Amino acid sequence: MGWWLVGLALGLPWAVGALWIRCAWRDAPPAGLWPLALGYGYILGLLTVTFFLRLQAVAGFAPDFSDPLIELIVLGAAGGWWLWYRGGVAGHFAFFGKRWSQQPLWQRIVFALLLSWLLWRVTGLALEIWWRPLYPWDAWTNWAVRSKVWVELRQWAPFVTPQQWLADPAPAVYTVEAWAYPITVSLLASWPTLAFGNWQETIANLPWLGAALALGLGFYGQVRLWGATPLAALLFTWLLLSLPILDTHIALAGYADLWMAAAFSLAAIAFFQWVRTADRRQGVLALLLALACPLIKLEGTVWLAMFVPALLVVWLRGRPLRVFAGVVMILAIAWWWLGGMAFNIPGLGHFTLRPDLIEVPYLGRFALGYRGTWGPVWKNFFVLANWHLLWYLVLVSLVIAVPKLWAERWRRVMAVFVGSCGLMLFVLFFCTDAQQWAAQYTSINRVFMHVVPALLFWVLTVWIPPRLGEGSTGSVPYSGTLNDG
């Protein structure tokens, strides 16, 4: 019975999330909608489960599988009724799109071969998760420790600082190195084990396999909605899911970075779609996943801030944008001239912003100053096998993209977003002590992994022009606003 409940624990949030996303499209489903719904639905469904578990803890109830299950059933029933009420479900399950049978035979053959390759690869990764005990360092020293304590004790035992733990004579509190990090990833590992009835490492790792599938499905669905053919969409999905560093984080389930990559990049891709079409449904998807980033890792707050410059370009045009940019430049010069600033925000803590030092609560202290690490960066990206030939493709795409920036305004907005992410990563790895992560060949790859799916989608927009997807009648372009040169 335990394994059936595990399947229900992972399958029901997935189905509920996909169902509600499908409900947002009142018209006939465009090509790529169901892959998109399945991809985004899994991430949002599992994140909703963690919200229910948080409510359980706040209400003072012990960790339990049944209460969130009931809430999911109610959500699923409401979504099913809403879909039926708005037109029924007949004809709503086209996966490849109406024109699949009209594709040339050779494209369908190549598509089938690529899909078979991907299924074979995912099967291998699934076996890695199934056979391998909990292995990643961060998992068995931080994320899974909290999950195991909660599941085995059947109580929401608090995790505190090492000093508080040493000072507490009662065995009622616990500590880990990342005690201040959000609990979302630990809740994701706890959920299926609560369904099983006791702690089991393989079961705790299964949500990571679903996250990988969701990332691939959501990416494929968005590429189809962009207007790519099934073969082109699957080719770019294959480029994504074949990245060695990404596959490593799937096989070595337990790290938070796969969830960070899925949430942030799928949010960014939905944001790109919203920028081009003004489709509010895409905007809502982007907003929900972007707001979830700080709940996955503390660094998610920084990734959330990457949307701000692009949004300013969306909302401000012409003279207001130039005035705003001038004010920001003046303030930056004044800040530099005065040597920075320091202030306290009640409830958040002390902030220090100086040309040589940044201190932010939870994120820590960063000593600023240029540190040259081009050698390790070059080797990680262009020599070692972590990324295959991805970064060569990115360089070529950058050259091709520059002349196109003046064609459509949405291209400039996307460029601002990609540029903001690149600038932030440059400051992190070239101007702070985090340059050691590059020099030691450690975290640089997994931090970049957070943005790579979105970056690959941007590369696709350089090579494949957008067009209205099959059956898509709900999108309203930014005529005269973002499409205006």
SEVO-158412 format. One record per residue (C-alpha): z, x, y. Coordinates in Angstrom, 2 decimals, m for minus. Layout:
N
zz,xx,yy
Z,X,Y
...
***
This chain:
485
zz,xx,yy
0.00,0.00,0.00
0.75,2.91,2.31
m2.85,4.16,2.44
m4.19,0.69,3.19
m1.81,0.53,6.13
m3.01,3.94,7.32
m6.59,2.63,7.31
m5.41,m0.43,9.22
m3.51,1.74,11.72
m6.64,3.73,12.55
m9.28,1.03,12.07
m7.71,m1.86,13.94
m7.28,m0.10,17.34
m10.83,1.20,16.94
m12.20,m2.29,16.29
m10.16,m3.86,19.09
m11.24,m1.24,21.62
m14.90,m1.52,20.63
m14.74,m5.32,20.73
m13.36,m5.46,24.25
m15.91,m2.96,25.53
m18.67,m5.04,23.94
m17.26,m8.12,25.68
m17.92,m6.47,29.04
m21.69,m6.76,28.49
m22.61,m10.42,28.89
m26.33,m9.82,28.49
m28.28,m8.75,25.42
m26.97,m5.37,24.20
m28.97,m2.43,25.54
m29.85,0.45,23.24
m26.80,2.61,22.74
m24.22,m0.04,23.58
m22.63,m0.25,20.13
m22.32,3.54,19.71
m20.85,3.63,23.20
m18.44,0.81,22.37
m17.35,2.49,19.14
m16.86,5.86,20.83
m15.02,4.72,23.92
m13.28,1.98,21.95
m11.61,4.42,19.57
m10.21,6.60,22.36
m9.04,3.64,24.44
m7.73,1.80,21.37
m5.58,4.72,20.21
m4.36,5.35,23.74
m3.38,1.67,23.92
m1.32,2.16,20.76
0.56,5.02,22.42
1.27,2.66,25.33
2.74,0.11,22.91
4.87,2.82,21.31
6.14,3.87,24.75
7.09,0.25,25.44
8.91,0.23,22.11
10.92,3.28,23.15
11.69,1.91,26.62
12.87,m1.39,25.11
15.28,0.50,22.87
13.62,m0.33,19.55
13.27,2.21,16.76
9.84,3.67,15.98
8.08,0.99,14.01
4.56,0.10,12.87
4.80,m3.69,12.88
5.32,m4.44,16.58
2.25,m2.56,17.88
0.29,m4.00,14.94
1.08,m7.56,16.02
0.09,m6.76,19.60
m3.20,m5.26,18.38
m3.93,m8.36,16.29
m3.36,m10.57,19.34
m5.64,m8.35,21.45
m8.31,m8.39,18.74
m8.15,m12.18,18.35
m8.44,m12.61,22.13
m11.41,m10.25,22.25
m13.15,m11.99,19.37
m12.66,m15.38,20.97
m13.93,m14.09,24.32
m17.08,m12.63,22.76
m17.75,m15.89,20.88
m17.06,m17.98,23.99
m19.51,m15.98,26.07
m22.39,m16.48,23.70
m21.41,m15.81,20.13
m21.98,m12.69,18.10
m25.43,m13.43,16.73
m27.82,m10.57,17.38
m25.13,m8.42,18.97
m25.01,m5.68,16.34
m28.24,m3.77,16.94
m27.24,m0.11,16.65
m30.42,1.89,17.31
m32.10,m0.49,19.76
m35.00,m2.91,19.57
m37.68,m0.23,19.67
m36.42,1.83,16.73
m39.16,0.62,14.43
m41.74,1.46,17.11
m40.83,5.16,17.14
m43.42,7.54,15.57
m42.85,8.22,11.90
m42.25,11.94,12.42
m39.49,11.17,14.95
m37.77,8.85,12.51
m37.96,11.52,9.79
m36.50,14.21,12.06
m33.86,11.72,13.21
m32.88,11.03,9.60
m32.68,14.77,8.84
m30.52,15.48,11.88
m28.28,12.52,11.12
m27.89,13.71,7.52
m26.98,17.19,8.78
m24.34,15.72,11.10
m22.88,13.51,8.37
m22.71,16.50,6.03
m20.98,18.57,8.71
m18.48,15.83,9.53
m17.75,15.43,5.82
m16.96,19.14,5.60
m14.66,18.91,8.60
m12.97,15.86,7.08
m12.28,17.82,3.89
m10.80,20.64,5.97
m8.40,18.15,7.53
m7.64,16.62,4.14
m6.96,19.85,2.28
m5.40,22.11,4.91
m1.71,21.80,5.76
m0.67,21.70,9.39
m1.92,25.04,10.69
m2.52,25.32,14.47
0.22,27.12,16.35
0.65,24.53,19.11
0.76,21.74,16.55
3.58,22.99,14.35
5.60,24.44,17.25
5.22,21.56,19.72
3.11,18.43,19.17
3.87,17.74,15.49
7.54,18.70,15.79
8.22,15.69,17.97
6.20,13.42,15.69
8.03,14.58,12.57
11.46,14.13,14.16
10.67,10.61,15.34
9.13,9.51,12.04
11.79,10.99,9.76
14.79,9.94,11.88
13.27,6.57,12.84
14.59,6.99,16.36
13.16,8.22,19.65
15.18,11.42,19.76
14.86,13.06,23.20
13.42,16.54,23.68
15.08,18.54,26.45
15.09,22.05,27.87
16.40,24.85,25.64
19.38,25.21,28.00
20.27,21.53,27.67
19.86,21.73,23.91
22.22,24.72,23.68
24.76,23.00,25.93
24.79,19.76,23.90
27.32,20.00,21.05
25.99,16.86,19.33
22.79,17.03,17.21
21.31,14.14,19.18
18.73,16.07,21.17
15.94,18.47,20.24
13.86,21.06,22.01
10.43,22.65,21.80
8.65,25.09,24.07
6.43,22.35,25.54
9.31,19.90,25.95
8.02,18.79,29.39
4.49,18.00,28.21
3.41,14.36,27.85
4.22,12.74,24.52
0.83,11.08,24.00
m0.51,13.60,21.47
2.73,13.41,19.47
2.51,9.61,19.48
m1.06,9.82,18.19
0.17,11.85,15.22
3.17,9.54,14.70
1.21,6.28,14.57
m0.53,6.60,11.16
2.54,8.20,9.56
4.65,5.26,10.71
2.15,3.04,8.90
2.37,5.21,5.77
6.15,5.04,5.78
7.07,8.72,5.97
5.87,12.03,7.38
2.67,13.39,5.84
0.72,16.14,7.57
m2.72,15.07,6.41
m2.13,11.54,7.66
m0.82,12.84,10.97
m4.07,14.80,11.42
m6.47,11.94,10.65
m6.66,10.68,14.27
m8.36,13.97,15.16
m11.25,13.22,12.83
m11.63,9.84,14.53
m11.57,11.52,17.95
m14.46,13.77,16.91
m16.48,10.79,15.68
m15.65,8.88,18.85
m16.80,11.77,21.04
m20.11,11.94,19.19
m20.67,8.18,19.22
m19.69,7.77,22.87
m21.93,10.68,23.88
m24.89,9.34,21.87
m24.44,5.84,23.28
m24.36,7.06,26.87
m27.46,9.21,26.34
m29.32,6.17,24.99
m28.17,4.10,27.96
m29.47,6.88,30.20
m32.89,6.23,28.73
m33.41,8.95,26.11
m35.23,8.17,22.89
m33.15,7.94,19.70
m34.35,11.38,18.60
m33.60,13.04,21.96
m30.18,11.39,22.07
m29.34,12.55,18.55
m30.63,16.05,19.31
m28.21,16.44,22.23
m25.43,14.91,20.12
m26.21,17.48,17.45
m26.03,20.23,20.08
m22.56,18.97,21.00
m21.10,18.44,17.53
m22.46,21.73,16.18
m20.55,23.86,18.71
m18.31,26.20,16.69
m15.35,26.00,19.07
m15.42,22.20,18.96
m15.70,22.13,15.18
m12.74,24.52,14.98
m10.58,22.10,16.94
m11.63,19.30,14.60
m10.93,21.24,11.41
m7.66,22.66,12.77
m6.39,19.23,13.73
m3.26,19.10,15.82
m4.23,20.66,19.14
m4.26,18.47,22.24
m7.54,19.95,23.50
m9.88,17.76,21.42
m8.29,14.65,22.94
m8.43,16.23,26.38
m12.14,16.97,25.93
m12.89,13.47,24.67
m10.96,11.65,27.39
m12.09,13.78,30.35
m15.72,14.26,29.35
m16.30,10.63,28.36
m14.72,9.64,31.68
m17.05,12.04,33.51
m20.12,10.73,31.67
m19.22,7.13,32.52
m18.72,8.28,36.11
m22.22,9.79,36.11
m23.63,6.49,34.90
m21.72,4.57,37.56
m22.95,6.95,40.27
m26.56,6.27,39.30
m26.43,2.54,38.57
m23.28,1.16,40.27
m22.46,m0.50,36.95
m18.84,m1.55,37.40
m18.29,m1.54,33.64
m19.02,2.17,33.57
m16.76,2.63,36.57
m13.89,0.92,34.76
m14.40,3.09,31.67
m14.40,6.20,33.86
m11.26,5.08,35.66
m9.30,4.23,32.51
m10.07,7.50,30.75
m9.63,9.61,33.88
m6.18,8.13,34.47
m5.30,8.88,30.84
m5.97,12.62,31.27
m2.54,13.46,32.78
m0.92,11.57,29.88
m2.53,13.92,27.35
m1.77,17.32,28.92
m0.22,18.43,32.18
m3.55,20.09,32.96
m5.07,16.63,32.88
m3.80,16.15,36.43
m6.08,18.97,37.57
m9.03,17.48,35.67
m8.31,14.10,37.28
m8.49,15.76,40.71
m12.04,16.94,39.93
m13.29,13.41,40.58
m12.07,13.45,44.19
m14.80,15.65,45.80
m17.58,13.68,44.09
m16.02,10.37,45.13
m15.86,11.56,48.73
m19.59,12.29,48.60
m20.14,8.77,47.20
m18.07,7.03,49.86
m18.91,9.22,52.87
m22.45,9.74,54.09
m24.14,11.46,56.97
m21.94,12.15,59.97
m18.62,10.94,58.44
m19.12,13.34,55.56
m19.89,16.23,57.90
m16.85,15.40,60.07
m14.61,15.24,57.03
m15.94,18.56,55.73
m15.34,20.12,59.17
m11.75,18.84,59.31
m11.06,20.18,55.82
m12.49,23.57,56.80
m10.34,23.72,59.95
m7.21,22.79,57.99
m8.04,25.43,55.36
m8.44,28.11,58.05
m5.17,27.06,59.69
m3.42,27.09,56.33
m4.69,30.60,55.66
m3.81,31.82,59.16
m0.25,30.42,59.01
0.39,31.86,55.55
0.55,28.61,53.65
3.12,25.85,53.42
6.02,24.64,51.30
7.50,21.15,50.98
9.49,18.86,48.68
8.46,15.44,47.45
11.40,13.32,46.23
11.07,12.67,42.54
8.36,15.27,42.05
9.85,18.55,43.21
9.02,21.62,45.26
5.46,22.53,46.20
4.40,25.94,47.52
0.83,26.47,48.73
0.18,29.99,50.02
m2.88,32.23,49.99
m1.11,34.44,47.45
0.91,31.87,45.51
0.68,28.27,44.32
3.70,26.55,42.80
3.39,23.00,41.51
6.05,21.15,39.49
5.32,21.06,35.74
2.12,23.09,36.15
4.07,26.22,37.15
3.54,29.19,39.47
0.20,30.90,39.95
m0.08,34.20,41.80
m3.44,34.23,43.59
m5.71,37.23,43.96
m9.11,38.18,42.63
m9.02,39.76,39.19
m12.35,40.81,37.73
m12.80,39.62,34.13
m16.56,39.28,33.93
m16.82,41.36,30.77
m14.70,39.12,28.51
m16.23,35.99,30.06
m19.75,37.25,29.43
m18.85,38.19,25.87
m17.19,34.84,25.13
m20.08,32.81,26.46
m23.19,34.85,25.74
m22.40,37.23,22.86
m19.80,35.75,20.52
m20.54,32.75,18.33
m18.14,30.26,19.93
m20.85,28.38,21.79
m24.13,29.24,20.02
m26.79,29.30,22.80
m25.22,26.60,24.99
m24.65,28.76,28.06
m28.21,30.08,28.03
m29.36,26.45,28.15
m26.95,25.80,31.03
m28.35,28.73,33.04
m31.93,27.55,32.58
m30.91,24.01,33.51
m29.23,25.22,36.70
m32.47,26.86,37.82
m34.45,23.69,37.13
m31.81,21.42,38.70
m31.71,23.02,42.16
m35.11,21.75,43.42
m34.29,18.26,42.11
m31.11,17.92,44.19
m33.10,16.66,47.17
m34.94,14.01,45.14
m32.05,11.58,44.45
m28.62,11.43,45.95
m26.92,10.73,42.63
m28.07,14.16,41.48
m26.18,15.71,44.39
m23.05,13.75,43.52
m23.23,14.96,39.92
m23.81,18.51,41.17
m20.68,18.25,43.34
m18.66,17.15,40.30
m19.99,19.94,38.08
m19.56,22.45,40.90
m15.94,21.34,41.48
m15.14,21.88,37.81
m16.84,25.27,37.88
m14.98,26.33,41.03
m11.64,25.27,39.58
m12.29,27.24,36.38
m13.41,30.25,38.41
m10.16,30.22,40.41
m8.14,29.79,37.22
m9.72,32.65,35.28
m10.58,35.01,38.13
m7.84,34.46,40.73
m4.67,33.76,38.71
m2.71,35.33,35.88
m4.65,33.06,33.54
m7.32,35.78,33.57
m5.32,37.22,30.64
m6.48,34.21,28.61
m10.03,35.47,29.09
m9.18,39.14,28.61
m7.33,38.34,25.38
m10.03,35.93,24.15
m7.54,33.09,23.77
m7.42,29.90,25.84
m10.59,30.42,27.85
m12.78,28.73,25.26
m10.60,25.72,24.66
m10.07,25.11,28.39
m13.84,25.16,28.95
m14.21,22.84,25.96
m12.61,20.06,28.01
m15.63,19.87,30.31
m18.45,20.99,27.98
m19.45,17.51,26.66
m19.81,16.29,30.27
m21.67,19.48,31.18
m24.07,18.96,28.27
m24.73,15.40,29.46
m25.48,16.77,32.93
m27.92,19.23,31.32
m29.61,16.26,29.66
m30.03,14.55,33.06
m31.92,17.62,34.25
m34.42,17.46,31.40
m34.70,13.70,30.78
m35.34,11.34,33.72
m33.28,8.14,33.75
m34.79,4.79,33.07
m33.50,1.29,32.49
m32.24,0.96,28.92
m33.51,m1.64,26.48
m32.17,m5.05,27.28
m30.08,m3.77,30.18
m30.00,m6.34,32.95
m26.46,m5.93,34.18
m26.77,m2.67,36.11
m27.31,m2.77,39.83
m28.72,0.51,41.22
m27.46,2.01,44.47
m30.71,1.19,46.22
m30.55,2.55,49.74
m27.23,4.27,49.02
m27.20,6.81,46.21
m30.89,6.76,45.40
m31.59,7.39,49.04
m32.76,10.93,49.72
***
